[in-house]
Amino acid sequence: MECRAKCGACCIAISIHQPFYAMPKGKPAGVSCVHLSPNMDCVLFGDARRPDLCDAFEAEREFCGYNREQALVRLVQLERQSLPDIVILRGGR
């Protein structure tokens, strides 16, 4: 599957726990990456400063669904499922 143009769901829904260029504290889930353009494209695509997590992410129907709205819902669900139990018990994300 090709990455969907003007989607940006993966740049919003998922968290990045490592510091990276212009985001020294990483990126919380549900917050747009500072490198997400108004056109919903990653301005660091192909740039060595792009986080490894982003480089490794590949668009797949299972994660991205059939439209941007489905992608946001599915990626938020995956983000929540990946949280440690202690965060969930404390009412985190």
C-alpha positions as CSV (number, residue, x, y, z in Angstrom):
1,M,0.0,0.0,0.0
2,E,1.2,3.5,-0.8
3,C,1.2,6.1,1.9
4,R,-2.0,8.2,1.5
5,A,-1.5,11.8,0.4
6,K,-2.7,14.5,2.8
7,C,-3.3,12.0,5.6
8,G,-0.7,12.6,8.4
9,A,-2.4,10.2,10.8
10,C,0.8,8.6,11.8
11,C,2.3,12.0,12.4
12,I,-0.5,12.7,14.9
13,A,-1.7,9.5,16.5
14,I,1.5,7.8,17.6
15,S,4.0,8.8,20.3
16,I,7.7,9.1,19.8
17,H,9.6,8.6,23.1
18,Q,13.0,9.6,21.8
19,P,14.1,13.1,21.3
20,F,14.5,14.1,17.6
21,Y,15.2,17.2,15.5
22,A,13.1,20.2,16.8
23,M,11.3,18.0,19.3
24,P,13.8,17.4,22.1
25,K,11.2,15.8,24.4
26,G,9.8,13.5,21.7
27,K,6.2,13.7,20.7
28,P,3.1,12.7,22.7
29,A,0.4,10.7,21.1
30,G,-2.4,12.8,19.7
31,V,-0.1,15.8,19.1
32,S,0.9,16.8,15.6
33,C,4.6,16.5,14.9
34,V,6.2,19.9,14.3
35,H,7.4,18.6,10.9
36,L,3.8,17.9,9.6
37,S,3.1,20.4,6.9
38,P,-0.2,22.2,6.5
39,N,-0.7,19.9,3.5
40,M,-0.4,16.9,5.9
41,D,3.0,15.8,4.5
42,C,6.2,15.1,6.5
43,V,8.7,17.8,5.7
44,L,11.5,15.5,7.0
45,F,10.6,12.6,4.6
46,G,13.9,11.4,3.2
47,D,15.9,13.5,5.7
48,A,18.4,11.9,8.0
49,R,16.9,13.9,10.9
50,R,13.6,12.0,10.5
51,P,13.0,9.7,13.5
52,D,13.9,6.0,13.0
53,L,10.3,5.1,14.1
54,C,8.9,7.2,11.2
55,D,11.3,5.7,8.7
56,A,10.4,2.2,9.8
57,F,6.6,2.8,9.6
58,E,5.1,1.4,6.4
59,A,1.5,2.1,5.4
60,E,-0.6,-1.0,5.5
61,R,-4.3,-1.4,5.3
62,E,-4.4,-3.0,8.8
63,F,-3.0,0.3,10.3
64,C,-4.2,2.9,7.8
65,G,-7.7,1.6,6.8
66,Y,-9.4,3.0,3.7
67,N,-9.3,6.7,4.6
68,R,-7.6,9.2,7.0
69,E,-10.4,8.9,9.6
70,Q,-9.9,5.1,9.8
71,A,-6.2,5.6,10.0
72,L,-6.5,7.9,13.0
73,V,-8.9,5.6,14.8
74,R,-6.7,2.5,14.2
75,L,-3.4,4.1,15.1
76,V,-4.9,5.6,18.3
77,Q,-6.1,2.1,19.2
78,L,-2.7,0.6,18.6
79,E,-1.0,3.4,20.6
80,R,-3.3,2.7,23.6
81,Q,-2.8,-1.1,23.3
82,S,1.0,-0.6,23.4
83,L,0.9,1.4,26.7
84,P,2.2,-0.3,29.8
85,D,-0.5,-1.4,32.2
86,I,0.5,1.1,34.8
87,V,-0.1,4.1,32.5
88,I,-3.6,2.7,31.7
89,L,-4.4,2.3,35.4
90,R,-3.5,5.9,36.1
91,G,-5.8,7.1,33.4
92,G,-3.1,7.9,30.8
93,R,-3.8,8.4,27.2
